[in-house]
Amino acid sequence: MANPKLFISIPMRGYDDDEVRAAILGIKEFTERMYDREFDLIDSLIEEEPPDGVMQDAYYLGKSIQKLSAADICVFHPEWKNARGCIIEHMVCAMYDIPYVELKEENSSEMGDYHD
């Protein structure tokens, strides 16, 4: 049986790629411990440059939603409510029945709220 696919929604503005990657890997490890199973991580960090003439933030959000569409579960970083993209990804999960978890706070031993 294949591992479920995990998408992690995380604020990225103001953080460099290394900080984002480290936080994503930490959340993945935490999720695997909480569920006692492995997940295949969907890389939510978009590194390609948007084409000329498009709104950069909307372009990256569109790419992110494409990746989210393949997820079996989405885990939201504790600060997801502070980022427009994460808020929209949350709406996508809720509207399209993608199971998701909202982490309570960093370094918490509690998973947070699960929505299926």
MOPAC internal coordinates of N, CA, C and O (Angstrom, degrees):
PM7 1SCF
backbone

  N    0.0000 0     0.00 0     0.00 0    0    0    0
  C    1.4582 1     0.00 0     0.00 0    1    0    0
  C    1.5322 1   108.84 1     0.00 0    2    1    0
  O    1.2310 1   120.99 1   -46.36 1    3    2    1
  N    1.3036 1   115.70 1   133.64 1    3    2    1
  C    1.4729 1   121.14 1  -178.95 1    5    3    2
  C    1.5228 1   110.52 1   -72.94 1    6    5    3
  O    1.2310 1   121.41 1   -28.53 1    7    6    5
  N    1.3098 1   114.91 1   151.47 1    7    6    5
  C    1.4623 1   120.07 1   175.78 1    9    7    6
  C    1.5213 1   109.58 1   -69.86 1   10    9    7
  O    1.2310 1   120.06 1   -35.28 1   11   10    9
  N    1.3400 1   117.49 1   144.72 1   11   10    9
  C    1.4627 1   119.47 1   174.55 1   13   11   10
  C    1.5318 1   110.49 1   -65.22 1   14   13   11
  O    1.2310 1   121.23 1   -28.41 1   15   14   13
  N    1.3220 1   115.25 1   151.59 1   15   14   13
  C    1.4652 1   121.42 1  -178.91 1   17   15   14
  C    1.5219 1   109.55 1   -91.35 1   18   17   15
  O    1.2310 1   121.33 1   -50.55 1   19   18   17
  N    1.3269 1   115.06 1   129.45 1   19   18   17
  C    1.4655 1   123.27 1  -175.69 1   21   19   18
  C    1.5200 1   110.45 1  -111.81 1   22   21   19
  O    1.2310 1   120.90 1   -54.31 1   23   22   21
  N    1.3181 1   115.88 1   125.69 1   23   22   21
  C    1.4621 1   122.44 1   172.39 1   25   23   22
  C    1.5173 1   106.95 1  -110.50 1   26   25   23
  O    1.2310 1   120.17 1   -45.71 1   27   26   25
  N    1.3220 1   117.29 1   134.29 1   27   26   25
  C    1.4595 1   121.38 1   178.54 1   29   27   26
  C    1.5208 1   108.67 1  -114.15 1   30   29   27
  O    1.2310 1   121.06 1   -59.28 1   31   30   29
  N    1.3244 1   115.58 1   120.72 1   31   30   29
  C    1.4581 1   122.09 1   178.23 1   33   31   30
  C    1.5192 1   107.73 1   -93.49 1   34   33   31
  O    1.2310 1   121.35 1   -59.08 1   35   34   33
  N    1.3385 1   115.02 1   120.92 1   35   34   33
  C    1.4571 1   119.94 1  -172.58 1   37   35   34
  C    1.5286 1   110.29 1  -143.76 1   38   37   35
  O    1.2310 1   119.59 1   -43.38 1   39   38   37
  N    1.3294 1   118.38 1   136.62 1   39   38   37
  C    1.4631 1   119.57 1   174.34 1   41   39   38
  C    1.5243 1   110.28 1   -60.57 1   42   41   39
  O    1.2310 1   120.43 1   -43.12 1   43   42   41
  N    1.3237 1   116.79 1   136.88 1   43   42   41
  C    1.4655 1   120.30 1  -178.03 1   45   43   42
  C    1.5191 1   113.19 1  -118.58 1   46   45   43
  O    1.2310 1   120.15 1   157.16 1   47   46   45
  N    1.3180 1   117.32 1   -22.84 1   47   46   45
  C    1.4607 1   120.12 1  -178.79 1   49   47   46
  C    1.5298 1   110.12 1   -62.29 1   50   49   47
  O    1.2310 1   121.28 1   -50.59 1   51   50   49
  N    1.3186 1   115.17 1   129.41 1   51   50   49
  C    1.4546 1   120.64 1   178.38 1   53   51   50
  C    1.5176 1   114.36 1    89.97 1   54   53   51
  O    1.2310 1   120.34 1   178.14 1   55   54   53
  N    1.3309 1   116.96 1    -1.86 1   55   54   53
  C    1.4623 1   121.24 1   178.82 1   57   55   54
  C    1.5175 1   108.92 1  -118.82 1   58   57   55
  O    1.2310 1   120.52 1   -33.73 1   59   58   57
  N    1.3404 1   116.60 1   146.27 1   59   58   57
  C    1.4618 1   117.79 1   176.14 1   61   59   58
  C    1.5294 1   109.22 1   -85.27 1   62   61   59
  O    1.2310 1   120.76 1   -12.30 1   63   62   61
  N    1.3237 1   116.14 1   167.70 1   63   62   61
  C    1.4647 1   121.06 1  -175.33 1   65   63   62
  C    1.5252 1   112.49 1   -56.88 1   66   65   63
  O    1.2310 1   120.05 1   141.61 1   67   66   65
  N    1.3236 1   117.51 1   -38.39 1   67   66   65
  C    1.4636 1   120.47 1  -179.15 1   69   67   66
  C    1.5315 1   111.45 1   -65.22 1   70   69   67
  O    1.2310 1   120.30 1   140.13 1   71   70   69
  N    1.3290 1   117.03 1   -39.87 1   71   70   69
  C    1.4678 1   120.80 1   177.90 1   73   71   70
  C    1.5227 1   110.77 1   -65.30 1   74   73   71
  O    1.2310 1   120.64 1   137.90 1   75   74   73
  N    1.3286 1   116.39 1   -42.10 1   75   74   73
  C    1.4683 1   120.88 1   179.57 1   77   75   74
  C    1.5250 1   109.80 1   -64.49 1   78   77   75
  O    1.2310 1   120.41 1   132.22 1   79   78   77
  N    1.3319 1   116.82 1   -47.78 1   79   78   77
  C    1.4701 1   120.34 1   179.91 1   81   79   78
  C    1.5301 1   111.59 1   -59.31 1   82   81   79
  O    1.2310 1   120.41 1   137.10 1   83   82   81
  N    1.3238 1   116.83 1   -42.90 1   83   82   81
  C    1.4675 1   120.31 1   179.57 1   85   83   82
  C    1.5254 1   110.87 1   -62.29 1   86   85   83
  O    1.2310 1   120.25 1   137.18 1   87   86   85
  N    1.3170 1   117.13 1   -42.82 1   87   86   85
  C    1.4681 1   120.85 1   179.31 1   89   87   86
  C    1.5292 1   110.71 1   -65.67 1   90   89   87
  O    1.2310 1   120.41 1   138.80 1   91   90   89
  N    1.3328 1   116.83 1   -41.20 1   91   90   89
  C    1.4713 1   120.82 1   178.82 1   93   91   90
  C    1.5257 1   110.21 1   -61.56 1   94   93   91
  O    1.2310 1   120.29 1   133.34 1   95   94   93
  N    1.3181 1   117.05 1   -46.66 1   95   94   93
  C    1.4672 1   120.05 1  -179.77 1   97   95   94
  C    1.5286 1   111.39 1   -63.92 1   98   97   95
  O    1.2310 1   120.41 1   142.75 1   99   98   97
  N    1.3373 1   116.82 1   -37.25 1   99   98   97
  C    1.4582 1   120.23 1   176.77 1  101   99   98
  C    1.5224 1   111.89 1   -63.46 1  102  101   99
  O    1.2310 1   120.56 1   138.14 1  103  102  101
  N    1.3241 1   116.54 1   -41.86 1  103  102  101
  C    1.4722 1   120.67 1   179.24 1  105  103  102
  C    1.5239 1   109.93 1   -68.16 1  106  105  103
  O    1.2310 1   120.27 1   140.52 1  107  106  105
  N    1.3195 1   117.09 1   -39.48 1  107  106  105
  C    1.4744 1   120.19 1   177.45 1  109  107  106
  C    1.5227 1   110.48 1   -60.16 1  110  109  107
  O    1.2310 1   120.16 1   131.72 1  111  110  109
  N    1.3274 1   117.30 1   -48.28 1  111  110  109
  C    1.4625 1   121.34 1   179.49 1  113  111  110
  C    1.5292 1   111.03 1   -60.95 1  114  113  111
  O    1.2310 1   120.35 1   137.29 1  115  114  113
  N    1.3241 1   116.94 1   -42.71 1  115  114  113
  C    1.4637 1   121.83 1   178.13 1  117  115  114
  C    1.5296 1   110.40 1   -61.08 1  118  117  115
  O    1.2310 1   120.57 1   134.97 1  119  118  117
  N    1.3280 1   116.52 1   -45.03 1  119  118  117
  C    1.4640 1   121.52 1  -179.69 1  121  119  118
  C    1.5243 1   110.68 1   -62.99 1  122  121  119
  O    1.2310 1   120.36 1   138.03 1  123  122  121
  N    1.3157 1   116.91 1   -41.97 1  123  122  121
  C    1.4707 1   120.13 1   179.50 1  125  123  122
  C    1.5311 1   111.00 1   -65.13 1  126  125  123
  O    1.2310 1   120.27 1   142.33 1  127  126  125
  N    1.3189 1   117.08 1   -37.67 1  127  126  125
  C    1.4746 1   119.73 1   176.41 1  129  127  126
  C    1.5252 1   110.61 1   -66.00 1  130  129  127
  O    1.2310 1   120.45 1   136.62 1  131  130  129
  N    1.3173 1   116.74 1   -43.38 1  131  130  129
  C    1.4694 1   120.35 1  -177.15 1  133  131  130
  C    1.5296 1   111.90 1   -66.50 1  134  133  131
  O    1.2310 1   120.17 1   142.37 1  135  134  133
  N    1.3269 1   117.28 1   -37.63 1  135  134  133
  C    1.4638 1   121.30 1  -179.58 1  137  135  134
  C    1.5296 1   112.39 1   -93.09 1  138  137  135
  O    1.2310 1   120.18 1   170.62 1  139  138  137
  N    1.3180 1   117.27 1    -9.38 1  139  138  137
  C    1.4617 1   122.77 1  -177.75 1  141  139  138
  C    1.5285 1   111.13 1    53.64 1  142  141  139
  O    1.2310 1   121.45 1  -130.87 1  143  142  141
  N    1.3383 1   114.83 1    49.13 1  143  142  141
  C    1.4715 1   121.29 1   176.98 1  145  143  142
  C    1.5116 1   109.07 1  -161.07 1  146  145  143
  O    1.2310 1   120.91 1   -16.85 1  147  146  145
  N    1.3107 1   115.87 1   163.15 1  147  146  145
  C    1.4568 1   121.11 1   178.23 1  149  147  146
  C    1.5198 1   110.61 1   -90.26 1  150  149  147
  O    1.2310 1   121.38 1   -29.99 1  151  150  149
  N    1.3189 1   114.97 1   150.01 1  151  150  149
  C    1.4562 1   122.20 1   175.52 1  153  151  150
  C    1.5233 1   108.67 1  -125.80 1  154  153  151
  O    1.2310 1   120.76 1   -32.04 1  155  154  153
  N    1.3249 1   116.15 1   147.96 1  155  154  153
  C    1.4581 1   121.10 1   170.29 1  157  155  154
  C    1.5186 1   106.92 1   -89.88 1  158  157  155
  O    1.2310 1   120.84 1   -59.57 1  159  158  157
  N    1.3216 1   115.99 1   120.43 1  159  158  157
  C    1.4604 1   121.76 1  -176.22 1  161  159  158
  C    1.5210 1   110.80 1   -79.61 1  162  161  159
  O    1.2310 1   120.97 1   -51.08 1  163  162  161
  N    1.3122 1   115.75 1   128.92 1  163  162  161
  C    1.4636 1   122.07 1   170.12 1  165  163  162
  C    1.5247 1   106.03 1   -87.73 1  166  165  163
  O    1.2310 1   120.71 1   -60.81 1  167  166  165
  N    1.3082 1   116.26 1   119.19 1  167  166  165
  C    1.4682 1   120.44 1  -177.50 1  169  167  166
  C    1.5338 1   109.19 1   -69.86 1  170  169  167
  O    1.2310 1   120.73 1   -68.94 1  171  170  169
  N    1.3234 1   116.21 1   111.06 1  171  170  169
  C    1.4686 1   120.47 1  -177.27 1  173  171  170
  C    1.5248 1   112.84 1   -92.86 1  174  173  171
  O    1.2310 1   120.52 1  -179.04 1  175  174  173
  N    1.3164 1   116.60 1     0.96 1  175  174  173
  C    1.4657 1   120.34 1   178.64 1  177  175  174
  C    1.5303 1   108.52 1   -88.36 1  178  177  175
  O    1.2310 1   120.31 1   -64.24 1  179  178  177
  N    1.3236 1   117.02 1   115.76 1  179  178  177
  C    1.4690 1   123.08 1  -178.40 1  181  179  178
  C    1.5183 1   108.00 1   -94.72 1  182  181  179
  O    1.2310 1   120.41 1   -61.85 1  183  182  181
  N    1.3038 1   116.82 1   118.15 1  183  182  181
  C    1.4618 1   119.66 1  -176.05 1  185  183  182
  C    1.5224 1   113.35 1  -103.81 1  186  185  183
  O    1.2310 1   119.99 1   168.61 1  187  186  185
  N    1.3241 1   117.62 1   -11.39 1  187  186  185
  C    1.4573 1   119.16 1  -178.49 1  189  187  186
  C    1.5233 1   111.17 1   -72.84 1  190  189  187
  O    1.2310 1   121.03 1   -26.57 1  191  190  189
  N    1.2944 1   115.64 1   153.43 1  191  190  189
  C    1.4635 1   121.43 1   177.99 1  193  191  190
  C    1.5344 1   109.20 1   -85.00 1  194  193  191
  O    1.2310 1   120.14 1   -42.52 1  195  194  193
  N    1.3232 1   117.33 1   137.48 1  195  194  193
  C    1.4616 1   118.82 1   177.36 1  197  195  194
  C    1.5285 1   110.64 1   -70.09 1  198  197  195
  O    1.2310 1   120.63 1   -27.40 1  199  198  197
  N    1.3170 1   116.40 1   152.60 1  199  198  197
  C    1.4661 1   118.72 1   177.43 1  201  199  198
  C    1.5277 1   110.89 1   -67.85 1  202  201  199
  O    1.2310 1   120.74 1   -18.86 1  203  202  201
  N    1.3020 1   116.19 1   161.14 1  203  202  201
  C    1.4651 1   121.10 1   177.06 1  205  203  202
  C    1.5226 1   109.99 1   -62.14 1  206  205  203
  O    1.2310 1   121.17 1   -32.86 1  207  206  205
  N    1.3131 1   115.36 1   147.14 1  207  206  205
  C    1.4558 1   120.94 1   173.31 1  209  207  206
  C    1.5126 1   115.31 1    84.19 1  210  209  207
  O    1.2310 1   119.69 1  -169.73 1  211  210  209
  N    1.3462 1   118.20 1    10.27 1  211  210  209
  C    1.4653 1   119.54 1   177.32 1  213  211  210
  C    1.5290 1   109.27 1  -117.59 1  214  213  211
  O    1.2310 1   120.95 1   -23.01 1  215  214  213
  N    1.3149 1   115.80 1   156.99 1  215  214  213
  C    1.4576 1   120.74 1   175.29 1  217  215  214
  C    1.5266 1   107.49 1   -76.16 1  218  217  215
  O    1.2310 1   120.09 1   -63.94 1  219  218  217
  N    1.3075 1   117.43 1   116.06 1  219  218  217
  C    1.4525 1   123.37 1  -172.29 1  221  219  218
  C    1.5290 1   112.94 1   -55.44 1  222  221  219
  O    1.2310 1   119.80 1   130.19 1  223  222  221
  N    1.3250 1   117.98 1   -49.81 1  223  222  221
  C    1.4672 1   120.51 1  -177.69 1  225  223  222
  C    1.5227 1   111.93 1   -61.62 1  226  225  223
  O    1.2310 1   120.29 1   137.27 1  227  226  225
  N    1.3300 1   117.06 1   -42.73 1  227  226  225
  C    1.4630 1   120.73 1   179.61 1  229  227  226
  C    1.5270 1   110.91 1   -66.67 1  230  229  227
  O    1.2310 1   120.41 1   143.46 1  231  230  229
  N    1.3193 1   116.82 1   -36.54 1  231  230  229
  C    1.4643 1   121.29 1   178.07 1  233  231  230
  C    1.5233 1   110.03 1   -60.93 1  234  233  231
  O    1.2310 1   120.55 1   129.53 1  235  234  233
  N    1.3314 1   116.56 1   -50.47 1  235  234  233
  C    1.4589 1   120.65 1  -179.17 1  237  235  234
  C    1.5323 1   111.58 1   -64.12 1  238  237  235
  O    1.2310 1   120.28 1   142.03 1  239  238  237
  N    1.3198 1   117.06 1   -37.97 1  239  238  237
  C    1.4604 1   120.26 1   178.08 1  241  239  238
  C    1.5286 1   110.78 1   -64.05 1  242  241  239
  O    1.2310 1   120.33 1   138.64 1  243  242  241
  N    1.3251 1   116.97 1   -41.36 1  243  242  241
  C    1.4617 1   120.45 1   177.47 1  245  243  242
  C    1.5215 1   111.99 1   -60.27 1  246  245  243
  O    1.2310 1   120.66 1   136.62 1  247  246  245
  N    1.3224 1   116.35 1   -43.38 1  247  246  245
  C    1.4693 1   121.02 1   177.51 1  249  247  246
  C    1.5315 1   110.24 1   -63.17 1  250  249  247
  O    1.2310 1   120.65 1   139.16 1  251  250  249
  N    1.3168 1   116.35 1   -40.84 1  251  250  249
  C    1.4527 1   121.63 1   179.81 1  253  251  250
  C    1.5319 1   111.18 1   -63.43 1  254  253  251
  O    1.2310 1   120.46 1   137.05 1  255  254  253
  N    1.3121 1   116.73 1   -42.95 1  255  254  253
  C    1.4710 1   120.72 1   179.19 1  257  255  254
  C    1.5284 1   110.30 1   -65.34 1  258  257  255
  O    1.2310 1   120.01 1   143.96 1  259  258  257
  N    1.3305 1   117.58 1   -36.04 1  259  258  257
  C    1.4693 1   119.85 1   175.06 1  261  259  258
  C    1.5282 1   109.71 1   -58.11 1  262  261  259
  O    1.2310 1   120.24 1   135.30 1  263  262  261
  N    1.3044 1   117.15 1   -44.70 1  263  262  261
  C    1.4661 1   120.60 1   179.69 1  265  263  262
  C    1.5267 1   111.10 1   -67.84 1  266  265  263
  O    1.2310 1   120.39 1   139.25 1  267  266  265
  N    1.3260 1   116.86 1   -40.75 1  267  266  265
  C    1.4586 1   121.66 1   178.82 1  269  267  266
  C    1.5285 1   111.46 1   -59.08 1  270  269  267
  O    1.2310 1   120.24 1   148.16 1  271  270  269
  N    1.3059 1   117.14 1   -31.84 1  271  270  269
  C    1.4699 1   120.93 1  -177.69 1  273  271  270
  C    1.5314 1   112.39 1   -62.80 1  274  273  271
  O    1.2310 1   119.64 1   161.83 1  275  274  273
  N    1.3213 1   118.29 1   -18.17 1  275  274  273
  C    1.4657 1   122.11 1   179.40 1  277  275  274
  C    1.5240 1   112.88 1   -93.93 1  278  277  275
  O    1.2310 1   119.87 1   179.48 1  279  278  277
  N    1.3252 1   117.86 1    -0.52 1  279  278  277
  C    1.4689 1   121.56 1  -173.26 1  281  279  278
  C    1.5185 1   112.60 1   -79.88 1  282  281  279
  O    1.2310 1   121.53 1   -36.45 1  283  282  281
  N    1.3255 1   114.68 1   143.55 1  283  282  281
  C    1.4623 1   121.08 1   169.68 1  285  283  282
  C    1.5242 1   110.08 1   -87.50 1  286  285  283
  O    1.2310 1   121.13 1   155.39 1  287  286  285
  N    1.3302 1   115.45 1   -24.61 1  287  286  285
  C    1.4624 1   121.82 1   177.64 1  289  287  286
  C    1.5305 1   108.34 1  -156.02 1  290  289  287
  O    1.2310 1   121.07 1   -32.47 1  291  290  289
  N    1.3149 1   115.55 1   147.53 1  291  290  289
  C    1.4618 1   121.68 1   176.12 1  293  291  290
  C    1.5259 1   107.52 1  -120.87 1  294  293  291
  O    1.2310 1   121.12 1   -45.33 1  295  294  293
  N    1.3239 1   115.47 1   134.67 1  295  294  293
  C    1.4626 1   120.35 1   176.30 1  297  295  294
  C    1.5230 1   107.69 1  -113.87 1  298  297  295
  O    1.2310 1   120.84 1   -51.69 1  299  298  297
  N    1.3258 1   116.00 1   128.31 1  299  298  297
  C    1.4569 1   122.36 1  -177.77 1  301  299  298
  C    1.5240 1   110.92 1   -98.15 1  302  301  299
  O    1.2310 1   121.34 1   -53.24 1  303  302  301
  N    1.3186 1   115.04 1   126.76 1  303  302  301
  C    1.4629 1   123.64 1   174.85 1  305  303  302
  C    1.5365 1   108.18 1   -54.61 1  306  305  303
  O    1.2310 1   119.86 1   -32.49 1  307  306  305
  N    1.3397 1   117.87 1   147.51 1  307  306  305
  C    1.4710 1   119.60 1  -178.87 1  309  307  306
  C    1.5311 1   114.85 1   -54.03 1  310  309  307
  O    1.2310 1   119.49 1   153.71 1  311  310  309
  N    1.3252 1   118.58 1   -26.29 1  311  310  309
  C    1.4644 1   120.97 1  -178.21 1  313  311  310
  C    1.5338 1   112.89 1   -98.83 1  314  313  311
  O    1.2310 1   120.29 1  -158.21 1  315  314  313
  N    1.3370 1   117.04 1    21.79 1  315  314  313
  C    1.4593 1   120.27 1  -175.19 1  317  315  314
  C    1.5276 1   112.62 1   -59.95 1  318  317  315
  O    1.2310 1   119.84 1   149.64 1  319  318  317
  N    1.3139 1   117.92 1   -30.36 1  319  318  317
  C    1.4640 1   120.41 1  -177.02 1  321  319  318
  C    1.5296 1   112.72 1   -70.37 1  322  321  319
  O    1.2310 1   120.26 1   171.68 1  323  322  321
  N    1.3348 1   117.10 1    -8.32 1  323  322  321
  C    1.4643 1   121.58 1  -179.54 1  325  323  322
  C    1.5234 1   113.24 1   -97.49 1  326  325  323
  O    1.2310 1   120.19 1  -174.09 1  327  326  325
  N    1.3224 1   117.24 1     5.91 1  327  326  325
  C    1.4686 1   120.28 1  -176.24 1  329  327  326
  C    1.5273 1   110.23 1  -130.49 1  330  329  327
  O    1.2310 1   120.85 1   -54.33 1  331  330  329
  N    1.3251 1   115.99 1   125.67 1  331  330  329
  C    1.4720 1   120.59 1  -178.11 1  333  331  330
  C    1.5196 1   112.31 1   -55.00 1  334  333  331
  O    1.2310 1   120.49 1   134.73 1  335  334  333
  N    1.3360 1   116.67 1   -45.27 1  335  334  333
  C    1.4587 1   119.84 1  -178.34 1  337  335  334
  C    1.5191 1   111.89 1   -61.57 1  338  337  335
  O    1.2310 1   120.31 1   136.94 1  339  338  337
  N    1.3274 1   117.02 1   -43.06 1  339  338  337
  C    1.4637 1   120.75 1   178.61 1  341  339  338
  C    1.5299 1   111.19 1   -64.36 1  342  341  339
  O    1.2310 1   120.59 1   141.31 1  343  342  341
  N    1.3118 1   116.48 1   -38.69 1  343  342  341
  C    1.4719 1   120.32 1   178.28 1  345  343  342
  C    1.5273 1   109.66 1   -61.38 1  346  345  343
  O    1.2310 1   120.51 1   137.26 1  347  346  345
  N    1.3124 1   116.64 1   -42.74 1  347  346  345
  C    1.4646 1   120.01 1   179.66 1  349  347  346
  C    1.5302 1   110.36 1   -69.07 1  350  349  347
  O    1.2310 1   119.98 1   139.76 1  351  350  349
  N    1.3352 1   117.65 1   -40.24 1  351  350  349
  C    1.4674 1   119.84 1   176.15 1  353  351  350
  C    1.5282 1   110.28 1   -61.33 1  354  353  351
  O    1.2310 1   120.29 1   142.26 1  355  354  353
  N    1.3163 1   117.06 1   -37.74 1  355  354  353
  C    1.4672 1   121.64 1   176.80 1  357  355  354
  C    1.5284 1   110.24 1   -61.95 1  358  357  355
  O    1.2310 1   120.66 1   136.43 1  359  358  357
  N    1.3230 1   116.35 1   -43.57 1  359  358  357
  C    1.4720 1   120.71 1   178.18 1  361  359  358
  C    1.5237 1   110.45 1   -62.51 1  362  361  359
  O    1.2310 1   120.04 1   139.35 1  363  362  361
  N    1.3205 1   117.53 1   -40.65 1  363  362  361
  C    1.4662 1   121.43 1   178.62 1  365  363  362
  C    1.5289 1   109.60 1   -60.97 1  366  365  363
  O    1.2310 1   120.28 1   133.59 1  367  366  365
  N    1.3234 1   117.08 1   -46.41 1  367  366  365
  C    1.4679 1   120.22 1   178.51 1  369  367  366
  C    1.5254 1   110.69 1   -58.48 1  370  369  367
  O    1.2310 1   120.77 1   133.02 1  371  370  369
  N    1.3156 1   116.13 1   -46.98 1  371  370  369
  C    1.4640 1   120.23 1  -177.94 1  373  371  370
  C    1.5296 1   112.07 1   -66.02 1  374  373  371
  O    1.2310 1   120.50 1   138.34 1  375  374  373
  N    1.3178 1   116.65 1   -41.66 1  375  374  373
  C    1.4681 1   120.41 1  -176.04 1  377  375  374
  C    1.5323 1   113.48 1   -77.41 1  378  377  375
  O    1.2310 1   120.41 1   152.89 1  379  378  377
  N    1.3287 1   116.83 1   -27.11 1  379  378  377
  C    1.4587 1   120.80 1  -176.03 1  381  379  378
  C    1.5237 1   112.97 1  -113.17 1  382  381  379
  O    1.2310 1   120.89 1  -162.07 1  383  382  381
  N    1.3200 1   115.91 1    17.93 1  383  382  381
  C    1.4627 1   122.58 1   173.47 1  385  383  382
  C    1.5215 1   114.30 1    56.05 1  386  385  383
  O    1.2310 1   120.46 1  -137.86 1  387  386  385
  N    1.3251 1   116.73 1    42.14 1  387  386  385
  C    1.4593 1   121.23 1   171.21 1  389  387  386
  C    1.5269 1   106.36 1   -91.01 1  390  389  387
  O    1.2310 1   119.64 1   -61.86 1  391  390  389
  N    1.3292 1   118.29 1   118.14 1  391  390  389
  C    1.4717 1   119.05 1  -179.81 1  393  391  390
  C    1.5251 1   110.79 1   -57.28 1  394  393  391
  O    1.2310 1   121.17 1   -38.83 1  395  394  393
  N    1.3333 1   115.37 1   141.17 1  395  394  393
  C    1.4610 1   118.77 1  -178.80 1  397  395  394
  C    1.5167 1   112.05 1  -147.82 1  398  397  395
  O    1.2310 1   122.04 1   -21.59 1  399  398  397
  N    1.3277 1   113.70 1   158.41 1  399  398  397
  C    1.4552 1   122.60 1   178.52 1  401  399  398
  C    1.5156 1   107.60 1  -127.27 1  402  401  399
  O    1.2310 1   120.64 1   -44.46 1  403  402  401
  N    1.3110 1   116.38 1   135.54 1  403  402  401
  C    1.4640 1   122.13 1   174.34 1  405  403  402
  C    1.5221 1   107.60 1  -103.70 1  406  405  403
  O    1.2310 1   120.32 1   -67.05 1  407  406  405
  N    1.3343 1   116.98 1   112.95 1  407  406  405
  C    1.4560 1   119.17 1   178.25 1  409  407  406
  C    1.5239 1   109.38 1   -70.08 1  410  409  407
  O    1.2310 1   120.69 1   -37.45 1  411  410  409
  N    1.3142 1   116.28 1   142.55 1  411  410  409
  C    1.4654 1   120.99 1  -176.65 1  413  411  410
  C    1.5092 1   112.07 1   -74.48 1  414  413  411
  O    1.2310 1   119.87 1   121.25 1  415  414  413
  N    1.3105 1   117.85 1   -58.75 1  415  414  413
  C    1.4598 1   121.12 1   179.39 1  417  415  414
  C    1.5135 1   108.05 1  -157.62 1  418  417  415
  O    1.2310 1   121.18 1   -24.24 1  419  418  417
  N    1.3096 1   115.34 1   155.76 1  419  418  417
  C    1.4529 1   118.95 1   179.23 1  421  419  418
  C    1.5148 1   110.08 1   -61.56 1  422  421  419
  O    1.2310 1   121.48 1   -34.13 1  423  422  421
  N    1.3149 1   114.78 1   145.87 1  423  422  421
  C    1.4633 1   123.17 1   179.47 1  425  423  422
  C    1.5229 1   112.98 1    65.44 1  426  425  423
  O    1.2310 1   120.49 1  -161.81 1  427  426  425
  N    1.3090 1   116.67 1    18.19 1  427  426  425
  C    1.4538 1   120.23 1   177.31 1  429  427  426
  C    1.5326 1   108.80 1   -86.02 1  430  429  427
  O    1.2310 1   120.05 1   -33.64 1  431  430  429
  N    1.2930 1   117.51 1   146.36 1  431  430  429
  C    1.4453 1   120.28 1   176.16 1  433  431  430
  C    1.5236 1   110.87 1   -87.29 1  434  433  431
  O    1.2310 1   120.20 1   178.18 1  435  434  433
  N    1.3257 1   117.23 1    -1.82 1  435  434  433
  C    1.4611 1   121.35 1   178.71 1  437  435  434
  C    1.5230 1   109.42 1  -100.78 1  438  437  435
  O    1.2310 1   121.46 1   -37.63 1  439  438  437
  N    1.3168 1   114.80 1   142.37 1  439  438  437
  C    1.4547 1   120.58 1  -177.72 1  441  439  438
  C    1.5262 1   110.55 1   -71.81 1  442  441  439
  O    1.2310 1   119.97 1   134.85 1  443  442  441
  N    1.2957 1   117.66 1   -45.15 1  443  442  441
  C    1.4556 1   120.69 1  -175.00 1  445  443  442
  C    1.5069 1   109.89 1   117.66 1  446  445  443
  O    1.2310 1   120.60 1    25.79 1  447  446  445
  N    1.2918 1   116.46 1  -154.21 1  447  446  445
  C    1.4664 1   121.30 1  -177.04 1  449  447  446
  C    1.5208 1   110.66 1   -93.71 1  450  449  447
  O    1.2310 1   120.86 1   -48.27 1  451  450  449
  N    1.3409 1   115.96 1   131.73 1  451  450  449
  C    1.4631 1   122.70 1   178.57 1  453  451  450
  C    1.5178 1   108.17 1  -103.92 1  454  453  451
  O    1.2310 1   120.89 1   -43.90 1  455  454  453
  N    1.3157 1   115.90 1   136.10 1  455  454  453
  C    1.4655 1   121.46 1   178.37 1  457  455  454
  C    1.5078 1   109.16 1  -129.18 1  458  457  455
  O    1.2310 1   120.85 1   -59.93 1  459  458  457
  N    1.3100 1   115.98 1   120.07 1  459  458  457
  C    1.4679 1   121.03 1  -178.49 1  461  459  458
  C    1.5047 1   110.43 1  -117.90 1  462  461  459
  O    1.2310 1   120.10 1   180.00 1  463  462  461

